[in-house]
Amino acid sequence: MFLEGARWNYDTHLVDESQPKELYTDVPVIHFLPKVNRELPTSGFYFCPLYKVLSRAGTLSTTGHSTNYVLFVELPTNVDQGVWIKAGVAMFLALKQ
């Protein structure tokens, strides 16, 4: 997976600002563990959208969701998630169309 608009800081284990001239950065392997009726965290996380490809656009399916959108990934952060929303931070499964 790749991150656009931000980077994963391997020292602090938090989302951080991108380095100059760095468009995309890799994200460490994420192991998803589903839980029943899990409470969503209210702070300390950025709910980062994960897309299949860079276009961020897809056709709408019958459920009303884009066919390119996968899910939200909770990335730990020490700033308000509005910072990352304004920066347009998103994750991608592939960098080529």
C-alpha positions as CSV (number, residue, x, y, z in Angstrom):
1,M,0.0,0.0,0.0
2,F,1.1,3.6,-0.7
3,L,0.3,6.9,1.0
4,E,-0.2,10.1,-0.9
5,G,0.1,13.6,0.7
6,A,1.7,12.3,3.9
7,R,4.2,9.6,5.1
8,W,4.4,7.0,7.7
9,N,7.0,7.8,10.3
10,Y,8.7,4.6,11.3
11,D,10.3,6.2,14.4
12,T,7.1,7.6,16.0
13,H,4.6,5.1,14.4
14,L,2.4,8.1,13.4
15,V,1.3,9.8,10.2
16,D,3.7,12.6,9.4
17,E,4.2,15.3,6.8
18,S,5.8,14.2,3.5
19,Q,9.4,14.9,2.7
20,P,10.1,17.5,0.0
21,K,9.5,16.1,-3.5
22,E,8.1,12.9,-2.2
23,L,4.7,12.1,-3.8
24,Y,4.1,8.6,-2.6
25,T,5.5,6.6,0.3
26,D,5.1,3.0,1.3
27,V,3.0,1.9,4.2
28,P,4.0,-0.9,6.5
29,V,2.1,-4.2,6.3
30,I,-1.3,-3.9,8.1
31,H,-2.9,-6.9,9.7
32,F,-6.7,-6.4,9.9
33,L,-8.5,-8.0,12.8
34,P,-12.3,-7.7,12.6
35,K,-14.2,-7.3,15.9
36,V,-17.9,-7.4,16.4
37,N,-19.6,-4.1,17.6
38,R,-16.2,-2.3,17.9
39,E,-16.4,1.3,19.2
40,L,-14.7,3.7,16.8
41,P,-12.0,5.9,18.4
42,T,-12.9,9.6,18.7
43,S,-9.4,11.1,18.6
44,G,-5.8,10.2,17.9
45,F,-6.6,8.7,14.5
46,Y,-7.1,9.7,10.9
47,F,-9.7,7.7,9.0
48,C,-7.7,7.5,5.7
49,P,-9.6,6.3,2.6
50,L,-8.0,3.4,0.8
51,Y,-8.5,3.2,-3.0
52,K,-7.6,0.6,-5.5
53,V,-5.9,3.0,-8.0
54,L,-4.8,6.6,-8.1
55,S,-7.7,8.1,-9.9
56,R,-9.8,8.1,-6.7
57,A,-12.9,7.9,-9.0
58,G,-14.8,4.9,-10.1
59,T,-18.3,4.1,-11.2
60,L,-21.0,4.0,-8.6
61,S,-22.2,0.5,-7.8
62,T,-25.7,-0.4,-6.8
63,T,-24.8,0.2,-3.1
64,G,-23.9,3.9,-3.9
65,H,-20.2,3.4,-3.3
66,S,-17.4,3.9,-5.8
67,T,-16.0,0.7,-7.3
68,N,-12.5,2.1,-6.7
69,Y,-13.0,2.8,-2.9
70,V,-12.0,-0.1,-0.6
71,L,-12.3,1.1,3.1
72,F,-11.2,3.5,5.7
73,V,-7.9,2.7,7.5
74,E,-7.4,4.1,11.0
75,L,-3.9,5.7,11.0
76,P,-2.6,7.0,14.3
77,T,-1.8,10.7,14.4
78,N,-0.9,13.3,17.0
79,V,-2.7,16.2,15.1
80,D,-6.3,16.8,14.3
81,Q,-7.5,14.7,11.4
82,G,-8.7,17.9,9.7
83,V,-5.0,18.6,8.8
84,W,-4.9,15.4,6.8
85,I,-8.3,15.9,5.2
86,K,-7.3,19.3,4.0
87,A,-4.1,17.8,2.6
88,G,-6.1,15.2,0.7
89,V,-4.2,12.3,2.2
90,A,-5.2,8.9,0.9
91,M,-3.9,5.4,0.5
92,F,-3.7,3.3,-2.6
93,L,-3.2,-0.4,-3.4
94,A,-1.5,0.3,-6.8
95,L,0.2,3.3,-8.3
96,K,-0.4,2.4,-11.9
97,Q,-3.9,2.4,-13.6
